[in-house]
Amino acid sequence: MVFQQVTADNSETFTKVFDELNLATMTAEDCKPLIDYIRKTVEVKDDEIETIKMKCKEVNFSKGNFIAKEGYHSRYVYFIVSGQARSYYINEQGKTTTWLFHFNEPFSSSKNLFVADYKSFLTNAPGTLTIEALTDVRAIQWSFADFEFLLDRLPAFETWMRKLNESLFINIYDRILTLMTMSAQQRYEKMLNDEPYLPQMFSNYYVASYLSLAPQSLSRIKGAVSHVHLALAV
């Protein structure tokens, strides 16, 4: 399927273009990655799958395009089917920090699979995150009204959402604690322990930003940690 795209150099039309996106209801096969993920947590009947499928819309973003943008209301939540994206924020001093990476791999967690500025989505306030497609991205889109519709009608979906929210809360709590309390080297070592695949998937620049470091600082920490590991191995 081909969809109208939101480009980085046309951000002033961001909201208007999203209102005009030509979205398509997805087939059962299109929805399979999402349904398989839901079934890891709850049992879903065939008729419930049909109801969920009815509210799934497919959308594609080209590399470099925005999925959400700081200052704009984040009107949708996305489930990544394929491709890679990152959400980031810029502080008052102009420093960019990658908040999360988004992708769908066997080792992906909820924080990787779902994409949104959740505060903006839930409160209708302007967003504080920008979400950028790092490759071409294919995703399933839900609006707030879609969530309300499914929550009101499907007890299994409500149970799944509760468990998903618990998972996301734990992930976000861990992320905040990491950035606020750990040293640069501790953040790097924690990433190697918890998410060792990130350096293979994303550039040194993005990984450094995820750790709230300059690329040069990350290179120095890599060298220091490597020397320690070599010394311990001797």
FIKOLZA-1660 file (N, C-alpha, C; in steps of 0.1 Angstrom, whole numbers, plus 5000, padded with zeros to 4 digits):
% residues 234
   i   px   py   pz ch aa at
   1 5008 4988 5000  A  M  N
   1 5000 5000 5000  A  M CA
   1 5009 5012 5000  A  M  C
   2 5004 5023 4993  A  V  N
   2 5012 5036 4993  A  V CA
   2 5004 5046 5000  A  V  C
   3 5010 5054 5009  A  F  N
   3 5003 5064 5016  A  F CA
   3 5010 5078 5015  A  F  C
   4 5003 5088 5017  A  Q  N
   4 5009 5102 5017  A  Q CA
   4 5018 5103 5029  A  Q  C
   5 5030 5109 5027  A  Q  N
   5 5040 5110 5037  A  Q CA
   5 5041 5124 5043  A  Q  C
   6 5046 5124 5055  A  V  N
   6 5049 5136 5063  A  V CA
   6 5064 5138 5063  A  V  C
   7 5068 5149 5056  A  T  N
   7 5083 5150 5054  A  T CA
   7 5088 5160 5064  A  T  C
   8 5101 5158 5068  A  A  N
   8 5108 5167 5077  A  A CA
   8 5109 5181 5073  A  A  C
   9 5109 5184 5060  A  D  N
   9 5110 5198 5055  A  D CA
   9 5096 5204 5053  A  D  C
  10 5086 5197 5057  A  N  N
  10 5072 5203 5056  A  N CA
  10 5065 5202 5069  A  N  C
  11 5073 5205 5080  A  S  N
  11 5067 5203 5094  A  S CA
  11 5056 5213 5097  A  S  C
  12 5055 5224 5090  A  E  N
  12 5044 5233 5092  A  E CA
  12 5031 5228 5088  A  E  C
  13 5030 5218 5080  A  T  N
  13 5018 5212 5075  A  T CA
  13 5016 5198 5082  A  T  C
  14 5023 5196 5093  A  F  N
  14 5023 5183 5100  A  F CA
  14 5009 5179 5104  A  F  C
  15 5002 5187 5111  A  T  N
  15 4988 5183 5116  A  T CA
  15 4979 5182 5104  A  T  C
  16 4979 5191 5094  A  K  N
  16 4970 5190 5083  A  K CA
  16 4972 5177 5075  A  K  C
  17 4984 5174 5072  A  V  N
  17 4987 5162 5064  A  V CA
  17 4982 5149 5072  A  V  C
  18 4984 5149 5085  A  F  N
  18 4980 5137 5092  A  F CA
  18 4964 5136 5091  A  F  C
  19 4957 5147 5091  A  D  N
  19 4943 5146 5090  A  D CA
  19 4939 5141 5077  A  D  C
  20 4947 5142 5067  A  E  N
  20 4944 5138 5053  A  E CA
  20 4950 5125 5049  A  E  C
  21 4957 5118 5058  A  L  N
  21 4963 5105 5054  A  L CA
  21 4953 5095 5049  A  L  C
  22 4957 5089 5038  A  N  N
  22 4948 5079 5033  A  N CA
  22 4951 5065 5039  A  N  C
  23 4944 5062 5050  A  L  N
  23 4947 5050 5057  A  L CA
  23 4938 5039 5053  A  L  C
  24 4943 5027 5054  A  A  N
  24 4935 5015 5050  A  A CA
  24 4933 5005 5061  A  A  C
  25 4921 5000 5062  A  T  N
  25 4919 4989 5072  A  T CA
  25 4927 4977 5068  A  T  C
  26 4933 4970 5078  A  M  N
  26 4942 4960 5075  A  M CA
  26 4936 4946 5074  A  M  C
  27 4941 4937 5067  A  T  N
  27 4937 4923 5067  A  T CA
  27 4942 4916 5079  A  T  C
  28 4936 4904 5081  A  A  N
  28 4941 4896 5092  A  A CA
  28 4956 4893 5092  A  A  C
  29 4961 4890 5080  A  E  N
  29 4975 4888 5078  A  E CA
  29 4983 4900 5081  A  E  C
  30 4978 4912 5077  A  D  N
  30 4985 4924 5080  A  D CA
  30 4986 4926 5095  A  D  C
  31 4976 4923 5102  A  C  N
  31 4975 4925 5117  A  C CA
  31 4982 4914 5125  A  C  C
  32 4987 4904 5118  A  K  N
  32 4992 4892 5125  A  K CA
  32 5003 4896 5136  A  K  C
  33 5013 4905 5132  A  P  N
  33 5023 4908 5142  A  P CA
  33 5017 4913 5155  A  P  C
  34 5007 4922 5154  A  L  N
  34 5000 4927 5166  A  L CA
  34 4992 4917 5173  A  L  C
  35 4985 4909 5166  A  I  N
  35 4977 4899 5172  A  I CA
  35 4985 4888 5179  A  I  C
  36 4996 4885 5173  A  D  N
  36 5006 4875 5179  A  D CA
  36 5011 4881 5192  A  D  C
  37 5014 4894 5192  A  Y  N
  37 5019 4901 5204  A  Y CA
  37 5009 4901 5215  A  Y  C
  38 4996 4904 5212  A  I  N
  38 4985 4904 5222  A  I CA
  38 4984 4890 5228  A  I  C
  39 4985 4880 5219  A  R  N
  39 4982 4866 5224  A  R CA
  39 4993 4861 5233  A  R  C
  40 5004 4868 5234  A  K  N
  40 5015 4864 5244  A  K CA
  40 5010 4867 5258  A  K  C
  41 5000 4876 5259  A  T  N
  41 4995 4880 5272  A  T CA
  41 4981 4875 5276  A  T  C
  42 4972 4876 5266  A  V  N
  42 4958 4872 5268  A  V CA
  42 4953 4863 5257  A  V  C
  43 4943 4855 5260  A  E  N
  43 4936 4847 5250  A  E CA
  43 4926 4856 5243  A  E  C
  44 4927 4855 5229  A  V  N
  44 4918 4864 5221  A  V CA
  44 4910 4855 5212  A  V  C
  45 4897 4856 5212  A  K  N
  45 4888 4848 5204  A  K CA
  45 4888 4853 5190  A  K  C
  46 4883 4845 5180  A  D  N
  46 4883 4849 5166  A  D CA
  46 4874 4862 5164  A  D  C
  47 4863 4862 5171  A  D  N
  47 4854 4874 5169  A  D CA
  47 4860 4886 5175  A  D  C
  48 4868 4885 5185  A  E  N
  48 4875 4896 5191  A  E CA
  48 4886 4901 5182  A  E  C
  49 4893 4892 5175  A  I  N
  49 4903 4895 5166  A  I CA
  49 4897 4904 5154  A  I  C
  50 4885 4900 5150  A  E  N
  50 4878 4907 5139  A  E CA
  50 4875 4922 5144  A  E  C
  51 4871 4923 5156  A  T  N
  51 4868 4937 5161  A  T CA
  51 4881 4945 5162  A  T  C
  52 4892 4939 5167  A  I  N
  52 4905 4946 5168  A  I CA
  52 4909 4950 5154  A  I  C
  53 4908 4940 5145  A  K  N
  53 4913 4943 5131  A  K CA
  53 4905 4954 5125  A  K  C
  54 4892 4956 5128  A  M  N
  54 4884 4966 5123  A  M CA
  54 4890 4980 5126  A  M  C
  55 4896 4981 5138  A  K  N
  55 4902 4994 5143  A  K CA
  55 4916 4996 5139  A  K  C
  56 4922 4986 5132  A  C  N
  56 4937 4988 5129  A  C CA
  56 4938 4995 5115  A  C  C
  57 4946 5005 5114  A  K  N
  57 4949 5011 5102  A  K CA
  57 4964 5011 5099  A  K  C
  58 4968 5008 5087  A  E  N
  58 4982 5007 5083  A  E CA
  58 4986 5021 5078  A  E  C
  59 4999 5025 5082  A  V  N
  59 5005 5037 5078  A  V CA
  59 5019 5035 5075  A  V  C
  60 5025 5041 5065  A  N  N
  60 5039 5040 5062  A  N CA
  60 5046 5054 5063  A  N  C
  61 5058 5054 5068  A  F  N
  61 5066 5066 5069  A  F CA
  61 5079 5063 5062  A  F  C
  62 5084 5073 5054  A  S  N
  62 5097 5071 5047  A  S CA
  62 5108 5076 5057  A  S  C
  63 5120 5071 5054  A  K  N
  63 5131 5074 5062  A  K CA
  63 5133 5089 5063  A  K  C
  64 5135 5094 5075  A  G  N
  64 5137 5109 5078  A  G CA
  64 5124 5116 5081  A  G  C
  65 5112 5109 5079  A  N  N
  65 5100 5116 5082  A  N CA
  65 5096 5115 5097  A  N  C
  66 5087 5125 5101  A  F  N
  66 5083 5125 5115  A  F CA
  66 5071 5117 5117  A  F  C
  67 5071 5109 5127  A  I  N
  67 5059 5102 5132  A  I CA
  67 5051 5110 5142  A  I  C
  68 5058 5118 5150  A  A  N
  68 5052 5127 5159  A  A CA
  68 5062 5139 5160  A  A  C
  69 5058 5150 5165  A  K  N
  69 5067 5162 5165  A  K CA
  69 5064 5170 5178  A  K  C
  70 5075 5175 5184  A  E  N
  70 5074 5183 5195  A  E CA
  70 5065 5196 5192  A  E  C
  71 5056 5199 5201  A  G  N
  71 5048 5211 5199  A  G CA
  71 5034 5208 5193  A  G  C
  72 5033 5196 5188  A  Y  N
  72 5020 5191 5181  A  Y CA
  72 5013 5181 5190  A  Y  C
  73 5000 5180 5190  A  H  N
  73 4993 5170 5197  A  H CA
  73 4996 5156 5190  A  H  C
  74 5000 5147 5199  A  S  N
  74 5002 5133 5194  A  S CA
  74 4989 5126 5194  A  S  C
  75 4983 5125 5182  A  R  N
  75 4969 5120 5182  A  R CA
  75 4968 5105 5180  A  R  C
  76 4979 5098 5178  A  Y  N
  76 4979 5084 5176  A  Y CA
  76 4990 5076 5183  A  Y  C
  77 4987 5063 5186  A  V  N
  77 4997 5054 5190  A  V CA
  77 5000 5044 5179  A  V  C
  78 5012 5041 5177  A  Y  N
  78 5016 5032 5166  A  Y CA
  78 5023 5019 5172  A  Y  C
  79 5020 5008 5165  A  F  N
  79 5027 4995 5167  A  F CA
  79 5036 4993 5156  A  F  C
  80 5049 4992 5158  A  I  N
  80 5058 4990 5147  A  I CA
  80 5057 4976 5141  A  I  C
  81 5055 4975 5128  A  V  N
  81 5055 4962 5121  A  V CA
  81 5069 4959 5116  A  V  C
  82 5075 4970 5109  A  S  N
  82 5088 4968 5104  A  S CA
  82 5095 4982 5104  A  S  C
  83 5108 4982 5103  A  G  N
  83 5116 4995 5103  A  G CA
  83 5120 4999 5116  A  G  C
  84 5127 5010 5117  A  Q  N
  84 5133 5015 5129  A  Q CA
  84 5130 5030 5130  A  Q  C
  85 5128 5034 5143  A  A  N
  85 5125 5048 5146  A  A CA
  85 5132 5052 5159  A  A  C
  86 5132 5064 5162  A  R  N
  86 5137 5069 5176  A  R CA
  86 5128 5080 5180  A  R  C
  87 5125 5081 5193  A  S  N
  87 5119 5092 5199  A  S CA
  87 5130 5100 5207  A  S  C
  88 5129 5113 5206  A  Y  N
  88 5139 5121 5213  A  Y CA
  88 5133 5135 5218  A  Y  C
  89 5141 5141 5227  A  Y  N
  89 5137 5154 5232  A  Y CA
  89 5149 5163 5232  A  Y  C
  90 5146 5176 5231  A  I  N
  90 5157 5186 5231  A  I CA
  90 5155 5195 5243  A  I  C
  91 5165 5196 5252  A  N  N
  91 5163 5205 5264  A  N CA
  91 5166 5219 5261  A  N  C
  92 5165 5228 5271  A  E  N
  92 5166 5242 5270  A  E CA
  92 5179 5247 5265  A  E  C
  93 5189 5238 5267  A  Q  N
  93 5203 5242 5263  A  Q CA
  93 5205 5237 5248  A  Q  C
  94 5196 5230 5242  A  G  N
  94 5197 5226 5229  A  G CA
  94 5203 5212 5227  A  G  C
  95 5204 5205 5239  A  K  N
  95 5210 5191 5238  A  K CA
  95 5199 5181 5235  A  K  C
  96 5202 5172 5225  A  T  N
  96 5192 5162 5221  A  T CA
  96 5195 5149 5227  A  T  C
  97 5185 5143 5234  A  T  N
  97 5187 5130 5240  A  T CA
  97 5177 5120 5234  A  T  C
  98 5182 5109 5229  A  T  N
  98 5173 5099 5224  A  T CA
  98 5166 5092 5236  A  T  C
  99 5153 5093 5236  A  W  N
  99 5145 5087 5247  A  W CA
  99 5144 5072 5246  A  W  C
 100 5139 5068 5234  A  L  N
 100 5137 5053 5231  A  L CA
 100 5140 5050 5217  A  L  C
 101 5144 5038 5214  A  F  N
 101 5145 5033 5200  A  F CA
 101 5132 5024 5198  A  F  C
 102 5128 5024 5186  A  H  N
 102 5115 5016 5182  A  H CA
 102 5118 5007 5170  A  H  C
 103 5115 4994 5172  A  F  N
 103 5117 4984 5162  A  F CA
 103 5110 4972 5166  A  F  C
 104 5108 4963 5156  A  N  N
 104 5101 4950 5159  A  N CA
 104 5110 4939 5155  A  N  C
 105 5116 4933 5166  A  E  N
 105 5125 4922 5165  A  E CA
 105 5121 4912 5176  A  E  C
 106 5126 4899 5175  A  P  N
 106 5122 4889 5185  A  P CA
 106 5125 4894 5199  A  P  C
 107 5135 4902 5201  A  F  N
 107 5139 4907 5214  A  F CA
 107 5133 4920 5218  A  F  C
 108 5124 4925 5210  A  S  N
 108 5118 4938 5213  A  S CA
 108 5109 4938 5225  A  S  C
 109 5109 4948 5233  A  S  N
 109 5100 4949 5245  A  S CA
 109 5089 4959 5241  A  S  C
 110 5080 4961 5250  A  S  N
 110 5069 4971 5247  A  S CA
 110 5073 4985 5244  A  S  C
 111 5084 4989 5250  A  K  N
 111 5089 5003 5248  A  K CA
 111 5094 5004 5234  A  K  C
 112 5099 4993 5228  A  N  N
 112 5104 4994 5214  A  N CA
 112 5092 4992 5204  A  N  C
 113 5082 4985 5207  A  L  N
 113 5072 4981 5197  A  L CA
 113 5061 4993 5196  A  L  C
 114 5059 5000 5207  A  F  N
 114 5048 5010 5206  A  F CA
 114 5054 5024 5206  A  F  C
 115 5049 5032 5198  A  V  N
 115 5054 5046 5195  A  V CA
 115 5044 5056 5198  A  V  C
 116 5046 5065 5207  A  A  N
 116 5037 5077 5209  A  A CA
 116 5044 5086 5219  A  A  C
 117 5039 5098 5219  A  D  N
 117 5041 5108 5230  A  D CA
 117 5029 5106 5239  A  D  C
 118 5030 5097 5249  A  Y  N
 118 5019 5092 5257  A  Y CA
 118 5012 5103 5264  A  Y  C
 119 5019 5112 5270  A  K  N
 119 5013 5123 5278  A  K CA
 119 5004 5132 5268  A  K  C
 120 5010 5135 5257  A  S  N
 120 5002 5143 5247  A  S CA
 120 4990 5135 5242  A  S  C
 121 4992 5122 5239  A  F  N
 121 4981 5114 5235  A  F CA
 121 4969 5113 5245  A  F  C
 122 4973 5112 5257  A  L  N
 122 4962 5111 5268  A  L CA
 122 4956 5124 5272  A  L  C
 123 4964 5135 5271  A  T  N
 123 4959 5148 5277  A  T CA
 123 4955 5158 5266  A  T  C
 124 4958 5155 5254  A  N  N
 124 4955 5164 5243  A  N CA
 124 4964 5177 5244  A  N  C
 125 4975 5176 5251  A  A  N
 125 4984 5187 5252  A  A CA
 125 4995 5186 5241  A  A  C
 126 5002 5198 5238  A  P  N
 126 5012 5197 5228  A  P CA
 126 5023 5187 5233  A  P  C
 127 5029 5180 5223  A  G  N
 127 5039 5170 5226  A  G CA
 127 5052 5176 5230  A  G  C
 128 5060 5168 5237  A  T  N
 128 5074 5172 5241  A  T CA
 128 5084 5163 5234  A  T  C
 129 5080 5152 5227  A  L  N
 129 5089 5144 5220  A  L CA
 129 5087 5145 5205  A  L  C
 130 5098 5143 5198  A  T  N
 130 5098 5142 5184  A  T CA
 130 5101 5127 5181  A  T  C
 131 5094 5121 5172  A  I  N
 131 5096 5107 5168  A  I CA
 131 5099 5107 5153  A  I  C
 132 5111 5102 5150  A  E  N
 132 5117 5102 5136  A  E CA
 132 5119 5088 5131  A  E  C
 133 5115 5086 5118  A  A  N
 133 5117 5073 5112  A  A CA
 133 5132 5073 5107  A  A  C
 134 5139 5063 5112  A  L  N
 134 5153 5062 5109  A  L CA
 134 5155 5053 5096  A  L  C
 135 5145 5045 5093  A  T  N
 135 5144 5038 5080  A  T CA
 135 5129 5039 5076  A  T  C
 136 5126 5033 5065  A  D  N
 136 5112 5032 5061  A  D CA
 136 5105 5024 5072  A  D  C
 137 5093 5029 5077  A  V  N
 137 5086 5023 5088  A  V CA
 137 5072 5019 5083  A  V  C
 138 5068 5007 5087  A  R  N
 138 5054 5003 5085  A  R CA
 138 5048 5001 5099  A  R  C
 139 5037 5006 5101  A  A  N
 139 5031 5006 5115  A  A CA
 139 5016 5004 5114  A  A  C
 140 5010 5000 5125  A  I  N
 140 4996 5000 5128  A  I CA
 140 4992 5012 5136  A  I  C
 141 4982 5019 5132  A  Q  N
 141 4978 5031 5139  A  Q CA
 141 4965 5030 5146  A  Q  C
 142 4965 5035 5158  A  W  N
 142 4952 5036 5166  A  W CA
 142 4951 5050 5171  A  W  C
 143 4938 5055 5171  A  S  N
 143 4935 5068 5177  A  S CA
 143 4930 5066 5191  A  S  C
 144 4928 5076 5199  A  F  N
 144 4922 5075 5212  A  F CA
 144 4908 5069 5212  A  F  C
 145 4901 5073 5202  A  A  N
 145 4887 5068 5200  A  A CA
 145 4887 5053 5197  A  A  C
 146 4897 5049 5190  A  D  N
 146 4898 5034 5187  A  D CA
 146 4901 5027 5200  A  D  C
 147 4910 5032 5208  A  F  N
 147 4912 5025 5221  A  F CA
 147 4900 5025 5230  A  F  C
 148 4893 5036 5231  A  E  N
 148 4880 5036 5239  A  E CA
 148 4870 5026 5234  A  E  C
 149 4869 5025 5220  A  F  N
 149 4859 5016 5214  A  F CA
 149 4863 5001 5218  A  F  C
 150 4875 4998 5217  A  L  N
 150 4880 4984 5220  A  L CA
 150 4879 4981 5235  A  L  C
 151 4883 4991 5243  A  L  N
 151 4882 4989 5258  A  L CA
 151 4868 4987 5263  A  L  C
 152 4859 4994 5257  A  D  N
 152 4845 4993 5261  A  D CA
 152 4838 4980 5257  A  D  C
 153 4843 4973 5246  A  R  N
 153 4837 4962 5241  A  R CA
 153 4844 4948 5243  A  R  C
 154 4857 4949 5246  A  L  N
 154 4864 4936 5246  A  L CA
 154 4872 4935 5260  A  L  C
 155 4866 4927 5269  A  P  N
 155 4873 4925 5282  A  P CA
 155 4888 4920 5280  A  P  C
 156 4890 4911 5270  A  A  N
 156 4904 4906 5268  A  A CA
 156 4913 4918 5264  A  A  C
 157 4908 4927 5256  A  F  N
 157 4916 4939 5252  A  F CA
 157 4919 4947 5264  A  F  C
 158 4909 4949 5273  A  E  N
 158 4911 4957 5285  A  E CA
 158 4922 4951 5294  A  E  C
 159 4922 4938 5295  A  T  N
 159 4932 4931 5303  A  T CA
 159 4945 4932 5297  A  T  C
 160 4946 4931 5284  A  W  N
 160 4959 4933 5277  A  W CA
 160 4964 4947 5279  A  W  C
 161 4956 4957 5277  A  M  N
 161 4960 4971 5279  A  M CA
 161 4965 4973 5293  A  M  C
 162 4959 4967 5303  A  R  N
 162 4963 4969 5317  A  R CA
 162 4978 4964 5318  A  R  C
 163 4980 4952 5313  A  K  N
 163 4993 4945 5314  A  K CA
 163 5003 4953 5306  A  K  C
 164 4999 4958 5294  A  L  N
 164 5008 4966 5286  A  L CA
 164 5012 4979 5293  A  L  C
 165 5002 4985 5299  A  N  N
 165 5005 4998 5307  A  N CA
 165 5015 4995 5318  A  N  C
 166 5013 4984 5325  A  E  N
 166 5022 4980 5336  A  E CA
 166 5037 4978 5331  A  E  C
 167 5038 4972 5319  A  S  N
 167 5051 4970 5313  A  S CA
 167 5057 4983 5309  A  S  C
 168 5049 4991 5303  A  L  N
 168 5055 5004 5298  A  L CA
 168 5059 5013 5310  A  L  C
 169 5051 5013 5321  A  F  N
 169 5054 5020 5333  A  F CA
 169 5068 5016 5339  A  F  C
 170 5070 5003 5340  A  I  N
 170 5082 4997 5345  A  I CA
 170 5094 5002 5336  A  I  C
 171 5092 5001 5323  A  N  N
 171 5103 5005 5313  A  N CA
 171 5106 5019 5315  A  N  C
 172 5096 5028 5316  A  I  N
 172 5098 5042 5316  A  I CA
 172 5104 5046 5330  A  I  C
 173 5100 5040 5341  A  Y  N
 173 5106 5042 5354  A  Y CA
 173 5121 5038 5353  A  Y  C
 174 5124 5027 5347  A  D  N
 174 5138 5023 5346  A  D CA
 174 5146 5033 5338  A  D  C
 175 5140 5038 5327  A  R  N
 175 5147 5047 5319  A  R CA
 175 5150 5060 5326  A  R  C
 176 5140 5065 5333  A  I  N
 176 5142 5078 5341  A  I CA
 176 5153 5076 5351  A  I  C
 177 5152 5065 5359  A  L  N
 177 5162 5062 5369  A  L CA
 177 5176 5061 5364  A  L  C
 178 5177 5055 5352  A  T  N
 178 5190 5053 5346  A  T CA
 178 5196 5067 5343  A  T  C
 179 5189 5075 5337  A  L  N
 179 5194 5088 5333  A  L CA
 179 5197 5097 5345  A  L  C
 180 5189 5096 5355  A  M  N
 180 5190 5105 5367  A  M CA
 180 5201 5101 5377  A  M  C
 181 5203 5088 5378  A  T  N
 181 5211 5083 5390  A  T CA
 181 5224 5076 5386  A  T  C
 182 5226 5072 5373  A  M  N
 182 5238 5065 5370  A  M CA
 182 5248 5073 5363  A  M  C
 183 5261 5070 5365  A  S  N
 183 5272 5076 5359  A  S CA
 183 5272 5072 5344  A  S  C
 184 5280 5079 5336  A  A  N
 184 5281 5076 5322  A  A CA
 184 5285 5062 5319  A  A  C
 185 5295 5058 5326  A  Q  N
 185 5300 5044 5324  A  Q CA
 185 5290 5034 5329  A  Q  C
 186 5283 5037 5340  A  Q  N
 186 5272 5028 5345  A  Q CA
 186 5261 5026 5334  A  Q  C
 187 5257 5038 5328  A  R  N
 187 5247 5037 5318  A  R CA
 187 5251 5029 5306  A  R  C
 188 5264 5030 5302  A  Y  N
 188 5269 5022 5291  A  Y CA
 188 5269 5007 5294  A  Y  C
 189 5274 5004 5306  A  E  N
 189 5274 4990 5310  A  E CA
 189 5260 4984 5312  A  E  C
 190 5251 4992 5317  A  K  N
 190 5237 4987 5318  A  K CA
 190 5231 4984 5304  A  K  C
 191 5234 4993 5294  A  M  N
 191 5229 4991 5281  A  M CA
 191 5235 4977 5275  A  M  C
 192 5248 4975 5277  A  L  N
 192 5254 4963 5272  A  L CA
 192 5248 4951 5279  A  L  C
 193 5244 4952 5291  A  N  N
 193 5238 4941 5298  A  N CA
 193 5223 4939 5294  A  N  C
 194 5215 4950 5293  A  D  N
 194 5201 4949 5291  A  D CA
 194 5197 4949 5276  A  D  C
 195 5205 4957 5268  A  E  N
 195 5202 4959 5254  A  E CA
 195 5214 4958 5245  A  E  C
 196 5221 4946 5245  A  P  N
 196 5234 4945 5239  A  P CA
 196 5233 4946 5223  A  P  C
 197 5221 4945 5218  A  Y  N
 197 5219 4946 5203  A  Y CA
 197 5219 4961 5198  A  Y  C
 198 5217 4970 5207  A  L  N
 198 5216 4984 5202  A  L CA
 198 5228 4989 5194  A  L  C
 199 5240 4987 5199  A  P  N
 199 5252 4992 5191  A  P CA
 199 5253 4986 5177  A  P  C
 200 5247 4974 5175  A  Q  N
 200 5247 4967 5162  A  Q CA
 200 5236 4973 5153  A  Q  C
 201 5226 4978 5159  A  M  N
 201 5214 4983 5152  A  M CA
 201 5215 4997 5148  A  M  C
 202 5221 5005 5157  A  F  N
 202 5221 5020 5155  A  F CA
 202 5235 5026 5155  A  F  C
 203 5236 5038 5149  A  S  N
 203 5249 5044 5148  A  S CA
 203 5254 5048 5162  A  S  C
 204 5267 5050 5162  A  N  N
 204 5274 5055 5175  A  N CA
 204 5268 5068 5179  A  N  C
 205 5264 5077 5170  A  Y  N
 205 5258 5089 5173  A  Y CA
 205 5245 5088 5181  A  Y  C
 206 5236 5079 5176  A  Y  N
 206 5223 5077 5182  A  Y CA
 206 5225 5069 5196  A  Y  C
 207 5234 5060 5196  A  V  N
 207 5236 5053 5209  A  V CA
 207 5241 5062 5220  A  V  C
 208 5251 5071 5216  A  A  N
 208 5256 5081 5225  A  A CA
 208 5245 5090 5230  A  A  C
 209 5236 5094 5221  A  S  N
 209 5225 5102 5225  A  S CA
 209 5215 5095 5234  A  S  C
 210 5213 5082 5232  A  Y  N
 210 5205 5074 5241  A  Y CA
 210 5211 5074 5255  A  Y  C
 211 5224 5074 5256  A  L  N
 211 5231 5073 5269  A  L CA
 211 5233 5087 5274  A  L  C
 212 5228 5098 5267  A  S  N
 212 5230 5112 5271  A  S CA
 212 5244 5115 5272  A  S  C
 213 5252 5111 5261  A  L  N
 213 5266 5114 5260  A  L CA
 213 5269 5120 5247  A  L  C
 214 5281 5127 5246  A  A  N
 214 5286 5131 5233  A  A CA
 214 5293 5119 5227  A  A  C
 215 5293 5118 5214  A  P  N
 215 5299 5106 5207  A  P CA
 215 5314 5104 5212  A  P  C
 216 5321 5114 5214  A  Q  N
 216 5335 5113 5218  A  Q CA
 216 5336 5107 5232  A  Q  C
 217 5327 5111 5241  A  S  N
 217 5326 5105 5254  A  S CA
 217 5323 5090 5254  A  S  C
 218 5314 5086 5245  A  L  N
 218 5311 5072 5244  A  L CA
 218 5323 5064 5239  A  L  C
 219 5330 5070 5230  A  S  N
 219 5342 5063 5225  A  S CA
 219 5352 5061 5236  A  S  C
 220 5354 5071 5244  A  R  N
 220 5364 5069 5256  A  R CA
 220 5359 5059 5265  A  R  C
 221 5346 5059 5268  A  I  N
 221 5340 5049 5278  A  I CA
 221 5342 5035 5272  A  I  C
 222 5339 5033 5259  A  K  N
 222 5341 5020 5253  A  K CA
 222 5355 5015 5254  A  K  C
 223 5365 5024 5252  A  G  N
 223 5379 5020 5254  A  G CA
 223 5382 5016 5268  A  G  C
 224 5377 5024 5277  A  A  N
 224 5380 5021 5292  A  A CA
 224 5374 5008 5296  A  A  C
 225 5362 5005 5292  A  V  N
 225 5355 4993 5296  A  V CA
 225 5362 4981 5289  A  V  C
 226 5367 4983 5276  A  S  N
 226 5374 4972 5269  A  S CA
 226 5387 4968 5276  A  S  C
 227 5394 4979 5281  A  H  N
 227 5407 4977 5288  A  H CA
 227 5404 4969 5301  A  H  C
 228 5394 4973 5308  A  V  N
 228 5391 4966 5321  A  V CA
 228 5387 4951 5318  A  V  C
 229 5379 4948 5308  A  H  N
 229 5376 4935 5305  A  H CA
 229 5388 4927 5301  A  H  C
 230 5397 4933 5293  A  L  N
 230 5409 4926 5289  A  L CA
 230 5418 4923 5301  A  L  C
 231 5419 4932 5310  A  A  N
 231 5427 4930 5322  A  A CA
 231 5422 4919 5331  A  A  C
 232 5408 4919 5332  A  L  N
 232 5402 4908 5340  A  L CA
 232 5404 4894 5333  A  L  C
 233 5405 4894 5320  A  A  N
 233 5406 4882 5313  A  A CA
 233 5420 4876 5314  A  A  C
 234 5430 4884 5317  A  V  N
 234 5444 4880 5318  A  V CA
 234 5446 4871 5331  A  V  C
% end
